[in-house]
Amino acid sequence: MSELNFEQIRKTDEKYWRLLEIERGYCRKHAEQIHELAYKLYKFGCNSNHVLHHTCCDFTLLEKIYRNYTCGMHEKRSTET
């Protein structure tokens, strides 16, 4: 979400904006722990021998699809200019 969108939400729905502010503050305060847990989850998902592997997303596939998507977006921008 861009800052512009965030400000637009503030103007149109202050109660929702306050909730987003609280959530954003929590994420900033706990960023290191969030990153650590996300990395652990990523490692579970990438290790087919891990006992929790079956409960995770297929991160390898998601990354492949992401790379194809971003490459396609880059090519689209190149042809538009």
Summary of the structure (lengths in Angstrom):
residues: 81
radius of gyration: 18.4
end to end distance: 25.9
largest distance: 49.8
contacts: 153
relative contact order: 0.06
helix: 83%
strand: 0%
